[in-house]
C-alpha cells in the first residue's frame, strides 16, 4: 500500500486531475492513517493533499466528522506555508484512520471539479496576485480562513461545506499553477462563504427571537 502511494504521481507534466486520480487509485482498499499519507507525499505534496482532502466536500455526500478532521489538517498546512516550516500534526491527527472504502467513491466523484480546474486554470496568469512576500502572506491567511470556515458547525446546512471547499480548491490550484486568477476566485469564494454564514446566523437569531417571544409573550 505505502509503496503504491509513492508511485502514485504520474509526473510533473501530467495534469492536476491526473495526479489526483493516481493518488486516489493508489489508496489502499480499507484504511490508512493521515500520518502514512503525509509521510508518502512529503512537504512538496501538501497542496495536492489539500486538493485530495477538499474533493469530498464538493459533492452531495456526507461523511460524518470528516469536515473537522480534514479542515484541521488543511488549516495546519496553511500555517506551515505561512510560517515556512515543515508541517506538524498532533499525534492524534497523524494516527487518525481514514475510511478509504467510503472516501474513494466521493473522491472519484469530485474529480469532475479537477477537470473544470484544468480547463479554466492558466499558469502564471495575473502573477502579481501570487508573487511577492506580501501577497504570499495575504493568500496563505485566506487559505487558513477557508479551512476555518470549512470546520464551522454548519455541516447540516446545504452548501456550508461546499463553499469553503471551493475556495480551498481554487487556492490550492492557484498556488500550484501560480495562477492569480484562480487565487482571486478563491478570495471571492471566501467572501461569498462569509456572507452566506452571516445570513444563516442572522436568520437563526431571528428564528430564536421569534420562538422566545412566542413563549414569553
C-alpha positions in Angstrom: 0.0 0.0 0.0 2.7 2.5 1.1 4.8 1.7 -1.9 1.9 2.3 -4.2 1.4 5.8 -2.9 5.0 6.6 -3.6 4.5 5.6 -7.2 1.2 7.5 -7.5 2.3 10.7 -9.1 2.5 10.3 -12.9 5.0 13.1 -13.3 5.1 16.9 -13.3 3.9 17.2 -16.9 0.6 15.4 -16.0 -2.5 17.5 -15.4 -3.6 18.1 -11.8 -6.6 15.9 -12.4 -4.3 13.0 -13.5 -2.1 13.5 -10.5 -5.0 13.4 -8.1 -6.6 10.5 -9.9 -3.4 8.5 -9.5 -3.3 9.3 -5.8 -6.9 8.1 -5.4 -6.1 4.9 -7.3 -3.1 4.2 -5.1 -5.0 4.4 -1.9 -5.5 1.0 0.0 -8.7 -0.9 -0.1 -9.8 -0.3 3.6 -8.0 2.2 5.9 -4.8 4.2 6.2 -3.7 6.9 8.6 -3.2 10.5 7.8 0.4 10.2 9.0 1.0 7.4 6.4 -0.4 9.5 3.7 1.6 12.6 4.7 4.8 10.7 5.0 4.5 9.4 1.5 3.5 12.7 -0.1 6.0 14.8 1.8 6.0 18.6 2.1 6.1 19.1 -1.7 2.8 17.3 -2.0 0.9 19.3 0.7 -1.1 21.3 -1.8 -2.0 18.0 -3.7 -3.1 16.6 -0.3 -5.2 19.8 0.3 -6.9 19.2 -3.0 -7.5 15.5 -2.2 -9.0 16.3 1.2 -11.2 19.0 -0.3 -12.8 16.9 -3.1 -15.1 15.1 -0.6 -16.9 18.3 0.1 -17.7 19.2 -3.5 -20.4 16.6 -4.0 -23.7 16.0 -2.1 -22.2 13.2 0.1 -22.0 13.5 3.8 -19.3 11.6 5.8 -19.8 12.4 9.5 -16.8 14.0 11.3 -14.8 14.5 8.2 -15.0 18.3 7.9 -13.4 18.8 11.3 -10.5 16.4 10.8 -9.8 17.4 7.2 -10.3 21.1 7.9 -7.8 20.8 10.8 -5.2 19.2 8.5 -5.7 21.8 5.8 -5.5 24.6 8.4 -2.2 23.3 9.6 -1.0 23.0 6.0 -1.8 26.7 5.7 0.0 27.5 8.9 3.0 25.6 7.6 3.0 27.6 4.4 2.6 30.9 6.2 5.5 30.1 8.7 7.7 28.5 6.1 8.2 25.5 8.4 7.6 21.8 7.8 4.1 20.6 8.5 3.4 19.5 12.1 0.4 17.4 13.1 -0.7 16.3 16.6 -0.2 12.6 17.1 -3.9 12.1 17.4 -4.4 13.5 13.9 -1.5 11.6 12.5 -3.0 8.4 13.8 -6.5 9.2 12.5 -7.6 6.3 10.3 -9.3 7.3 7.1 -12.2 5.2 5.9 -10.9 4.7 2.4 -13.8 2.5 1.3 -16.2 5.4 2.0 -13.9 8.2 0.8 -12.8 6.7 -2.6 -16.3 7.0 -4.3 -16.6 10.5 -3.0 -13.1 11.4 -4.2 -13.7 9.9 -7.7 -17.0 11.8 -8.0 -15.2 15.0 -7.0 -12.7 14.6 -9.9 -15.1 16.4 -12.2 -14.1 19.6 -10.4 -10.5 18.9 -11.2 -11.5 18.6 -14.9 -13.0 22.1 -14.6 -10.0 23.4 -12.9 -7.7 22.0 -15.6 -9.8 23.8 -18.2 -10.0 27.2 -16.6 -6.6 27.4 -14.8 -3.8 29.2 -16.6 -0.3 29.0 -15.2 1.3 32.4 -14.4 -1.9 34.3 -15.1 -2.2 37.6 -13.1 1.1 36.8 -11.5 1.0 40.0 -9.4 -1.6 38.2 -7.2 0.7 35.3 -6.3 4.2 36.8 -6.4 6.0 38.5 -3.6 6.1 38.1 0.2 3.2 40.4 1.0 0.8 38.5 -1.4 2.1 35.2 0.0 1.1 36.3 3.5 -2.3 37.5 2.3 -3.1 34.4 0.3 -1.9 32.0 3.0 -4.0 33.8 5.6 -7.0 33.5 3.2 -6.2 29.8 2.8 -6.3 29.4 6.6 -9.6 31.3 6.8 -11.1 29.0 4.2 -10.0 26.0 6.3 -11.6 27.6 9.4 -14.8 28.2 7.5 -14.8 24.5 6.4 -14.7 23.5 10.1 -17.6 25.6 11.1 -20.5 23.6 12.7 -22.9 24.1 9.8 -22.5 20.8 8.0 -26.2 20.1 8.3 -26.9 23.2 6.1 -26.7 22.8 2.3 -23.5 24.2 0.7 -22.0 25.1 4.1 -19.0 22.8 3.4 -19.1 23.1 -0.4 -18.5 26.9 -0.5 -15.3 27.0 1.6 -14.1 23.8 -0.1 -14.4 25.5 -3.5 -12.3 28.3 -2.1 -9.6 25.9 -0.9 -9.6 24.1 -4.2 -9.1 27.4 -6.1 -6.3 28.5 -3.7 -4.5 25.1 -4.0 -4.7 25.1 -7.8 -3.7 28.7 -7.9 -0.7 28.2 -5.7 0.5 25.2 -7.7 0.0 26.8 -11.1 1.0 30.3 -9.9 -2.4 31.3 -11.3 -3.5 34.7 -9.8 -6.9 34.3 -11.5 -7.7 31.1 -9.5 -6.5 32.7 -6.3 -8.7 35.8 -6.9 -11.7 33.5 -7.4 -10.7 31.8 -4.1 -10.8 35.1 -2.3 -14.3 35.8 -3.8 -15.4 32.3 -2.7 -14.3 33.1 0.9 -16.2 36.3 0.8 -19.3 34.5 -0.5 -19.0 31.9 2.3 -18.7 34.6 5.0 -21.9 36.4 3.6 -23.7 33.0 3.5 -22.8 32.2 7.0 -23.7 35.7 8.1 -27.2 35.2 6.6 -27.5 31.8 8.3 -26.5 33.2 11.7 -28.8 36.3 11.3 -31.7 34.1 10.2 -31.1 31.7 13.1 -31.1 34.7 15.5 -34.4 36.0 14.2 -36.0 32.5 14.4 -34.8 32.1 18.1 -36.1 35.6 18.9 -39.5 34.6 17.3 -39.7 31.4 19.4 -38.7 33.3 22.6 -41.3 35.9 22.0 -43.9 33.2 21.3 -43.3 31.6 24.7 -42.9 34.7 26.7 -45.4 37.0 25.1 
